[in-house]
Amino acid sequence: MKKTIYLLSLLFTFFACSKDDKTPKSTKKIIPKPIYKYGYKVADYKVIVDTIKSGESFGEIMDRHHVAYPTINKIATEVKDIFDVRRIRAGKPYVILASKDSLEQAKVFIYKNDKINATVLDFKDSIVKAHVYVQPIKKQERVVQGKIYSNLSNTMDSLGLSPNLTWAVADIYAWTLDFGKLQKGDSFKVVFEEKFIKDSLFAGYGDIKSAVFNHNGQNLYAFRFVADSINNIPEYYDEKGNMLRSQFLKSPIKFQYRISSRYNLKRKIAYYGNRVKPHKGTDFAANIGTPIIATASGTVTESRRRGGNGNYVKIRHNGTYETQYLHMRKRKVKKGDYVKQGDVIGTVGMTGNTGGPHVCYRFWKNGRQVDPLSPKTKLPEAEPLKASLKPTFLAFIKPLKLQLDHAKIQVEKPATIKKATEKIKL
C-alpha cells in the first residue's frame, strides 16, 4: 500500500512539472531595421523616382513638387560650385525625397550622374547643402581571352565587352603594338576588374591588372605596377620590367586602320600622273570621322587649311621633335593649345590632295622629316624601372604571369549579372 501511494505521488509531481513547462514564454517584439538610401532614412519621406524629360528644367521639376521659386533660385546659386542645375540632361534618372504630409513638398533632390555617383541637393532646412554620394561597389576579377579574326574591336564586341575596355587595352599597347598589323589568329588574354552595385548590377570596369598579346608568335606582356610610391601613378611594364609607354605612339589612330602608303622618297604618286614625288609621311587609312590623336604631348603651332594639305594640325613637342597631321575633316584644336598624348586633335577626312579618307602623318626630327616607323629612327624611350625595384617587380608579376599563361578562363558572363540599363532603383 505504501508503495502504491509513493508511486502515485511521483506521477503527480511529474505531470505537474510538465504542465509548468508548457507555460508560454514571453516573446520579444522584433523591430525591423530602418532602411537608408543615399544616407537618408527612407521611412521619413515620400519617395518619388522619375526621369528628366526632354526640355525639362530643374526649376520646372522643383515647381511641380511644390518648391517656391525664391527657394529654387537659392538652391541654384548656393550649389553652383558643385552642381550646375542648368546642365541636367534628358533621360537621366532622379529621386525626390518629399514630405509625408498632404503637400508632399520636395526636401531632397538626387540626380544620378551615372550608375555609381549621384549628386545630392538637400534643402529641407534653411541651409542648402550639396554633395556627391558614391554607391558602395564590389569589384570582381575577370579573365577573358580572344582570337583576332578581323580586328580587336570586333573580337572584344563578340565577347560582350564594352568599347570602354577595348580603348583601355588599346591605350596600354599603343606604344608597342601596331593594331593595324594584327593578323588572323593572333590572340590575347586580359585580366581586369568589373564593378558591381549590390553584387549583381554591372557598373563598369576597374583596373586592367595584366594582359598578354600573342602577335607573330611572340607574347607581348603588360603588367600594371606602381613604381612611384610618392605620386602613386601606375604604369604598365613587360615581363622584363621595360615600360611599355614611350614618348611617341606608333599611330595617330588607335585601331581599325591600315597603312595605305609609307614614307618613301622615291614613290610614284597617281595623283601627280605617276611621276616620282617624295612622300615624306605615312598614310593611315580609316573611315571618315575616325578620331585622330596626338602621338605625343606638345603645343599646337599650326591649325589651319592650306592647299594640298587640306585641314591640318602641327604640334611642337620639344626642341627636337614635331609632328603634323594632314587631310582632316575637322580640326579639334587651335594654335597655342597644349595637348597631351592621346588627346583627339581632329577627325579623318579627305580635304586637300587625297584620293581617299586617311591622315598623312609627318614627323620632324631636328627640323628634318624622317620616317618614325623606321628602325633607323631612334625615338626617345620612357624612363626604365629602377634597378632597386626590379626584384620587387619580378616577385609581384610572378603569380600574374602564371595566371595569364596557365589559368582556366571563363569567357561568358554569369547569367546572374544584370545589365546596366536597368531602371534606377532607390
C-alpha positions as CSV (number, residue, x, y, z in Angstrom):
1,M,0.0,0.0,0.0
2,K,2.8,2.4,0.9
3,K,4.5,1.6,-2.4
4,T,1.4,2.4,-4.3
5,I,1.0,5.8,-2.6
6,Y,4.6,6.6,-3.3
7,L,4.3,5.8,-7.0
8,L,1.1,7.9,-7.3
9,S,2.9,10.9,-5.7
10,L,5.8,10.6,-8.1
11,L,3.4,10.6,-11.1
12,F,1.6,13.6,-9.8
13,T,4.8,15.6,-9.4
14,F,6.0,14.6,-13.0
15,F,2.7,15.8,-14.6
16,A,2.7,19.0,-12.6
17,C,6.2,19.8,-13.8
18,S,5.3,19.0,-17.4
19,K,2.3,21.4,-17.2
20,D,4.5,24.2,-15.8
21,D,6.9,23.7,-18.8
22,K,4.1,24.4,-21.2
23,T,3.7,27.9,-19.8
24,P,4.2,30.3,-22.7
25,K,7.5,32.2,-22.5
26,S,7.5,36.0,-23.1
27,T,8.3,36.9,-26.7
28,K,10.4,39.9,-27.6
29,K,9.0,42.1,-30.3
30,I,11.3,42.3,-33.3
31,I,11.7,45.8,-34.6
32,P,12.6,45.9,-38.3
33,K,15.9,47.6,-39.1
34,P,15.4,51.0,-40.7
35,I,16.3,51.3,-44.4
36,Y,18.7,54.0,-45.5
37,K,19.3,55.1,-49.1
38,Y,21.8,57.8,-50.1
39,G,22.2,58.5,-46.4
40,Y,18.6,59.1,-45.7
41,K,16.0,57.1,-43.7
42,V,13.5,56.1,-46.4
43,A,10.6,55.8,-44.0
44,D,10.7,59.5,-43.2
45,Y,9.9,60.6,-46.8
46,K,7.6,60.1,-49.7
47,V,9.9,58.7,-52.3
48,I,9.4,59.8,-55.9
49,V,11.5,58.2,-58.7
50,D,11.4,59.8,-62.2
51,T,13.5,60.7,-65.3
52,I,14.4,64.1,-66.7
53,K,12.1,64.8,-69.7
54,S,13.3,66.4,-72.9
55,G,13.3,70.2,-72.5
56,E,12.5,69.9,-68.8
57,S,14.4,72.3,-66.4
58,F,15.4,71.9,-62.8
59,G,13.1,74.8,-61.9
60,E,10.1,73.1,-63.5
61,I,10.7,69.9,-61.6
62,M,11.0,71.8,-58.3
63,D,7.9,73.8,-59.0
64,R,5.9,70.6,-59.8
65,H,7.0,69.4,-56.4
66,H,5.8,72.5,-54.5
67,V,9.2,74.3,-54.0
68,A,8.8,78.1,-54.3
69,Y,10.8,80.0,-56.9
70,P,12.8,82.0,-54.3
71,T,14.0,78.7,-52.8
72,I,14.7,77.3,-56.3
73,N,16.9,80.3,-57.1
74,K,18.7,79.9,-53.7
75,I,19.4,76.3,-54.4
76,A,20.8,77.0,-57.9
77,T,23.0,79.8,-56.5
78,E,24.4,78.0,-53.5
79,V,25.3,74.7,-55.1
80,K,26.7,76.1,-58.4
81,D,30.3,75.2,-57.5
82,I,29.3,71.5,-57.1
83,F,26.3,71.1,-59.4
84,D,25.1,73.3,-62.3
85,V,21.3,72.9,-62.3
86,R,21.2,74.2,-65.9
87,R,23.1,71.2,-67.2
88,I,20.7,68.4,-66.2
89,R,20.3,66.1,-69.2
90,A,17.2,64.5,-70.6
91,G,17.0,60.8,-69.9
92,K,18.9,61.0,-66.6
93,P,17.1,59.4,-63.6
94,Y,16.5,61.3,-60.4
95,V,14.9,60.7,-56.9
96,I,13.0,63.2,-54.9
97,L,12.5,62.8,-51.1
98,A,9.3,64.7,-50.3
99,S,7.5,65.4,-47.0
100,K,4.9,62.8,-46.0
101,D,2.2,65.3,-45.4
102,S,-0.6,66.2,-47.8
103,L,1.6,68.8,-49.6
104,E,4.4,66.3,-50.4
105,Q,6.9,69.1,-50.9
106,A,10.4,68.2,-52.1
107,K,13.1,68.2,-49.5
108,V,16.0,66.4,-51.2
109,F,16.8,66.2,-54.9
110,I,19.1,63.3,-56.0
111,Y,20.5,63.4,-59.6
112,K,22.0,60.2,-60.9
113,N,25.3,61.2,-62.7
114,D,26.0,57.6,-63.5
115,K,25.4,54.2,-62.1
116,I,27.8,54.8,-59.2
117,N,27.8,58.6,-58.5
118,A,24.8,60.8,-57.6
119,T,24.6,64.5,-56.7
120,V,22.5,65.1,-53.6
121,L,20.9,68.5,-53.1
122,D,19.5,68.8,-49.5
123,F,17.3,71.9,-48.9
124,K,15.0,70.6,-46.2
125,D,16.4,73.1,-43.7
126,S,17.2,76.8,-44.2
127,I,20.8,75.9,-45.2
128,V,21.2,74.3,-48.7
129,K,23.8,71.5,-48.8
130,A,25.2,69.6,-51.8
131,H,27.5,66.6,-52.0
132,V,28.3,63.7,-54.3
133,Y,27.1,60.3,-53.0
134,V,29.1,57.2,-54.2
135,Q,27.2,53.9,-54.3
136,P,29.1,51.1,-52.4
137,I,30.6,48.9,-55.1
138,K,32.1,45.5,-55.2
139,K,35.0,44.6,-57.5
140,Q,35.4,41.2,-59.1
141,E,38.3,40.0,-61.1
142,R,37.6,38.6,-64.5
143,V,39.8,37.0,-67.2
144,V,38.9,36.9,-70.9
145,Q,40.6,35.6,-74.0
146,G,40.0,36.0,-77.6
147,K,41.3,35.4,-81.1
148,I,41.6,38.0,-83.8
149,Y,39.6,37.3,-87.0
150,S,39.3,40.9,-88.3
151,N,40.3,43.4,-85.6
152,L,40.5,43.9,-81.9
153,S,37.2,45.9,-81.7
154,N,35.1,43.2,-83.3
155,T,36.7,40.5,-81.2
156,M,36.0,42.4,-78.0
157,D,32.4,43.0,-79.1
158,S,32.0,39.3,-79.7
159,L,32.9,38.7,-76.1
160,G,30.2,41.0,-74.9
161,L,32.8,43.6,-73.7
162,S,32.2,47.4,-73.8
163,P,34.2,49.7,-76.1
164,N,35.5,51.4,-73.0
165,L,37.5,48.2,-72.2
166,T,38.7,48.0,-75.8
167,W,40.0,51.5,-75.7
168,A,41.7,50.9,-72.4
169,V,43.5,47.8,-73.8
170,A,44.5,49.9,-76.9
171,D,45.9,52.6,-74.7
172,I,48.1,50.1,-72.9
173,Y,49.6,48.7,-76.1
174,A,49.6,51.9,-78.1
175,W,53.4,52.2,-77.9
176,T,54.3,48.6,-78.6
177,L,51.7,47.1,-80.8
178,D,50.6,48.3,-84.2
179,F,46.9,47.4,-84.2
180,G,46.8,47.9,-88.0
181,K,49.1,44.9,-88.4
182,L,47.2,42.4,-86.2
183,Q,46.8,39.1,-88.1
184,K,44.1,36.5,-88.2
185,G,44.9,34.0,-85.4
186,D,46.6,36.5,-83.1
187,S,45.3,36.0,-79.6
188,F,45.1,37.8,-76.3
189,K,44.2,37.4,-72.6
190,V,43.2,40.2,-70.3
191,V,42.8,40.2,-66.5
192,F,40.6,43.1,-65.3
193,E,38.2,44.3,-62.7
194,E,34.4,44.6,-63.0
195,K,32.4,46.8,-60.7
196,F,29.0,45.8,-59.3
197,I,26.4,47.5,-57.2
198,K,24.5,45.2,-54.8
199,D,26.6,42.3,-56.1
200,S,24.7,42.0,-59.4
201,L,24.2,45.3,-61.2
202,F,27.1,45.9,-63.5
203,A,28.6,49.4,-63.0
204,G,31.7,49.5,-65.3
205,Y,35.3,48.4,-65.4
206,G,38.1,48.9,-62.9
207,D,41.8,48.4,-63.4
208,I,43.3,46.2,-66.1
209,K,45.8,44.2,-64.0
210,S,47.6,42.3,-66.7
211,A,47.4,41.3,-70.3
212,V,49.2,39.4,-73.0
213,F,49.0,39.6,-76.8
214,N,50.3,36.8,-78.9
215,H,51.3,38.5,-82.2
216,N,53.5,36.9,-84.8
217,G,54.2,34.1,-82.4
218,Q,55.6,36.5,-79.8
219,N,54.0,37.1,-76.4
220,L,53.7,40.8,-75.5
221,Y,53.0,41.1,-71.8
222,A,51.7,44.1,-69.8
223,F,51.6,44.3,-66.0
224,R,50.2,47.1,-64.0
225,F,52.7,48.2,-61.4
226,V,53.2,51.3,-59.2
227,A,56.9,52.2,-59.2
228,D,56.4,55.8,-58.0
229,S,55.1,55.4,-54.4
230,I,55.1,59.2,-53.9
231,N,52.8,60.1,-56.7
232,N,51.2,56.6,-56.8
233,I,50.9,56.6,-60.6
234,P,50.7,53.2,-62.1
235,E,52.4,52.2,-65.4
236,Y,52.5,49.1,-67.5
237,Y,55.7,47.0,-67.9
238,D,56.6,43.9,-69.8
239,E,57.8,40.7,-68.1
240,K,61.4,42.1,-68.0
241,G,60.5,45.4,-66.4
242,N,60.6,47.6,-69.5
243,M,58.0,50.3,-69.5
244,L,55.5,50.0,-72.4
245,R,55.0,53.7,-72.6
246,S,57.4,55.7,-74.7
247,Q,57.4,59.4,-75.8
248,F,55.6,58.7,-79.1
249,L,52.7,56.5,-80.0
250,K,53.1,54.2,-83.0
251,S,50.0,55.6,-84.7
252,P,47.8,58.7,-84.7
253,I,44.8,56.4,-84.9
254,K,44.1,53.8,-82.2
255,F,42.8,50.9,-84.2
256,Q,40.7,50.0,-87.3
257,Y,43.1,51.5,-89.8
258,R,45.6,50.3,-92.4
259,I,48.8,51.9,-93.6
260,S,48.0,52.7,-97.2
261,S,51.3,54.4,-98.0
262,R,54.6,54.5,-96.2
263,Y,57.4,57.1,-96.1
264,N,59.1,56.8,-99.4
265,L,61.4,59.3,-101.1
266,K,61.1,57.6,-104.5
267,R,57.3,57.0,-104.5
268,K,55.3,57.5,-107.7
269,I,52.0,59.2,-106.9
270,A,49.0,58.6,-109.1
271,Y,47.5,62.0,-108.2
272,Y,50.5,63.6,-109.9
273,G,50.5,61.5,-113.0
274,N,52.6,58.6,-111.6
275,R,55.8,60.7,-111.6
276,V,58.3,60.4,-108.8
277,K,57.5,62.7,-105.9
278,P,58.9,62.1,-102.5
279,H,56.3,61.1,-99.9
280,K,57.6,62.3,-96.6
281,G,54.8,61.0,-94.5
282,T,52.9,57.8,-93.5
283,D,49.3,57.5,-94.6
284,F,46.9,55.8,-92.2
285,A,43.7,55.0,-94.0
286,A,40.5,54.9,-91.9
287,N,36.8,55.8,-92.1
288,I,35.8,59.4,-92.4
289,G,35.2,60.8,-88.9
290,T,37.6,58.5,-87.2
291,P,39.4,60.3,-84.3
292,I,43.0,61.4,-84.8
293,I,45.1,61.6,-81.7
294,A,48.3,63.4,-80.8
295,T,51.2,60.9,-80.7
296,A,53.0,62.9,-78.0
297,S,52.3,65.9,-75.8
298,G,53.2,69.3,-77.0
299,T,52.0,72.8,-78.2
300,V,49.9,73.3,-81.4
301,T,51.9,75.6,-83.7
302,E,49.6,75.4,-86.7
303,S,45.9,74.6,-87.1
304,R,44.5,75.6,-90.5
305,R,43.6,74.7,-94.0
306,R,46.1,75.2,-96.8
307,G,46.5,73.8,-100.4
308,G,47.1,70.1,-100.8
309,N,47.5,69.6,-97.1
310,G,43.8,70.4,-96.6
311,N,42.9,70.8,-92.9
312,Y,45.9,70.0,-90.8
313,V,47.4,70.4,-87.4
314,K,51.1,70.7,-86.5
315,I,52.5,70.1,-83.0
316,R,55.9,71.0,-81.5
317,H,56.8,68.5,-78.8
318,N,60.2,69.9,-77.7
319,G,63.3,71.4,-79.3
320,T,63.9,68.2,-81.3
321,Y,60.5,66.8,-82.4
322,E,57.5,68.0,-84.3
323,T,54.5,66.1,-85.8
324,Q,51.9,67.0,-88.5
325,Y,48.5,65.5,-89.3
326,L,47.0,66.2,-92.8
327,H,43.7,66.0,-94.7
328,M,41.5,66.2,-91.6
329,R,37.7,66.5,-91.9
330,K,37.6,68.6,-88.8
331,R,40.2,70.2,-86.5
332,K,39.6,70.0,-82.8
333,V,42.4,72.2,-81.6
334,K,43.7,75.7,-82.3
335,K,47.1,77.3,-82.4
336,G,48.6,77.8,-79.0
337,D,46.7,74.9,-77.4
338,Y,48.7,72.4,-75.3
339,V,47.7,68.8,-76.0
340,K,48.5,65.7,-74.1
341,Q,49.5,62.4,-75.7
342,G,46.3,60.6,-76.8
343,D,44.2,63.8,-77.0
344,V,41.8,63.9,-80.0
345,I,43.0,66.8,-82.3
346,G,40.8,66.1,-85.3
347,T,39.0,63.6,-87.4
348,V,39.9,61.7,-90.6
349,G,38.8,63.3,-93.8
350,M,39.6,63.9,-97.5
351,T,40.5,67.6,-97.6
352,G,43.3,68.7,-99.9
353,N,45.0,66.5,-102.4
354,T,43.9,63.0,-101.5
355,G,42.3,60.0,-103.2
356,G,40.7,58.5,-100.2
357,P,40.0,59.1,-96.5
358,H,43.2,59.0,-94.4
359,V,45.5,61.0,-92.3
360,C,49.0,61.7,-93.6
361,Y,51.3,61.6,-90.5
362,R,54.5,63.6,-90.8
363,F,57.4,63.5,-88.4
364,W,60.3,66.0,-87.9
365,K,63.5,65.4,-86.0
366,N,65.8,68.4,-85.7
367,G,64.0,70.2,-88.5
368,R,64.2,67.3,-91.0
369,Q,61.4,65.0,-92.0
370,V,62.1,61.3,-91.1
371,D,60.3,58.0,-91.1
372,P,59.1,57.4,-87.5
373,L,58.4,53.7,-88.2
374,S,61.9,53.0,-89.5
375,P,64.3,51.1,-87.1
376,K,66.9,53.7,-88.1
377,T,64.9,56.5,-86.5
378,K,65.7,56.0,-82.8
379,L,62.9,57.6,-80.7
380,P,63.2,58.5,-77.1
381,E,62.1,55.8,-74.6
382,A,60.3,56.3,-71.3
383,E,62.4,56.1,-68.1
384,P,63.2,52.4,-67.3
385,L,62.3,50.7,-64.0
386,K,64.9,51.5,-61.3
387,A,67.3,48.6,-60.7
388,S,66.4,48.7,-56.9
389,L,62.8,48.0,-57.7
390,K,63.4,45.1,-60.2
391,P,63.3,42.3,-57.6
392,T,60.1,43.6,-56.1
393,F,58.6,43.9,-59.6
394,L,59.6,40.4,-60.6
395,A,58.1,38.9,-57.4
396,F,54.9,41.0,-57.9
397,I,54.3,39.8,-61.5
398,K,55.2,36.1,-60.9
399,P,51.6,35.0,-60.0
400,L,50.1,37.3,-62.6
401,K,52.2,35.8,-65.4
402,L,51.3,32.3,-64.2
403,Q,47.6,33.3,-64.3
404,L,48.0,34.6,-67.9
405,D,49.9,31.5,-69.0
406,H,48.0,28.7,-67.3
407,A,44.7,29.9,-65.8
408,K,41.5,28.4,-66.9
409,I,39.5,31.2,-68.4
410,Q,35.7,31.8,-68.3
411,V,34.7,33.8,-71.4
412,E,31.0,34.2,-70.8
413,K,29.4,36.4,-68.2
414,P,27.4,34.7,-65.4
415,A,23.7,34.7,-66.2
416,T,23.0,36.3,-62.8
417,I,24.7,39.6,-63.9
418,K,22.1,42.3,-64.5
419,K,22.6,44.8,-67.4
420,A,23.5,48.3,-66.5
421,T,20.4,49.5,-68.5
422,E,18.1,48.5,-65.7
423,K,15.8,51.2,-64.3
424,I,17.0,53.2,-61.4
425,K,16.0,51.7,-58.0
426,L,16.1,53.7,-54.9
